[in-house]
Structure formats: C-alpha cells, structure tokens
Amino acid sequence: MTHTEIQDYRVYGWVLLALLILTTITITVTWIDLSALTVLVALIIASVKSFIVLRHFMHLKFESKLFTVFVVMVLGIYTLVIALTFFDYLMR
C-alpha cells in the first residue's frame, strides 16, 4: 500500500505564483542585453523552476533522502555539462 501526502491548495497557489513570476523574469531578461550571460541567466531560472516542479508536483519532498541525493547528483551533472558548454562557447 502506498502512502500519499495531501497538500493544501494554498501550496499549489504559491507554486503557481512562483512559476509565473520566474517565467516573467525569464521573459524580461531576454529583453535586456546581457550578451552571453542572457542564456546563462535563463538556464539558471529554468533550473529553479524545474526544482520547484520536482519538489511539489513530483512529490520529491516526500521521498527518501537517498532519492533526493540522486536527483541532486543528476542536477549537478547537468550543471557541469552546461558550465563546460559555456566555457567552450566563450573560448571560441
């Protein structure tokens, strides 16, 4: 038998508000000329949004700590790949 956690609707409201604000910030950043940093800032905001979705909609906060460590490791590898890609892009 699986154990499910029920969240209050206010939590989903706050998550929706946070995702909408971060999306607005992402759109605003594209209007500002930050040269190569524009994509970096957009990717950082997208990573924060993915963390919010993982935590609340995929119920990561109710999983074991080991599973959370594995997800953090995957996100760390993702960050490393993005950083190496930007390093290669900036050195051209």
N, C-alpha and C positions, 0 to 999 in steps of 0.2 A: 504494500500500500504506500503510495507516495504522499508526502506531506506538502501541502501548498500553503503559501503565505498570501494573505489578502492585504492589499494596500489600500489606504484611504484615497478617495478620489482627489483630494487636495494635493496629494503627492503627484498624481498624474497631471494636474493643472500646473504645478510648479515646474515639472519636467517639460511640459509643452511650452510654457513661457520661456524657460531657459533655452530650449532649442530654437524658438522663434527669435530670441534676442541674438543668439550666436549666428543664426542664419543672416540676420540683418547686419551684423558686424562683418560677416564674410563678404556680403554684397558691397558694403561701404568700403571695405579695404580694396576691392578691385577698382574703385573709382580713384583711389589715392595712388600716386605713382611712387612705389617703393622699389622699383626695378626688380632685382632678383628676389628681394625679400617678400614680395607680394604673394608668390606661390608658397613660400615657407610659412607665412602667417596664416594663409588659407588652410594649409595642411595641419597646422597646429590646432586651429579652431575645429577642423573636421575631426581630428583625433579626440578632442574634448567632447565633441558631440557623440562620437562613437562610444566613448567611455560611458556617457550618460545613458545611451541606449542599452549598452551591455549591462550596466548596473541595474537599471529599473525594468526594462521591458524583457530582458532575457534572464532576469532574476539572479544575477551574479552575486548580489549581496546576500542571498540566502544559501549559496553553495558553500562547500568546504573551503578552507583556506588554501589547501593544495591546488584545487581547481583555479582559484584566484591567482595563485603564483604562476600557474601555467599560462593563464591569459596575459598576465603582466610580462612574462617572458616573450610571448609572441609579439606583444606590442613593442617591447624593447628591440626585438629583431627588426620589426617594421621600421622603427625609428632609426636604427642603424643603417638600414638599406636606403632610407630617404636621405640621411645625412651623407652617406657615401655618394649618392646620386648628385646631391647639390655640390659636393666637393668636386666631383668630376665636371659638373656644369660650369662652376666658377673658374676652374683651371684651364678651360679651353680658350 
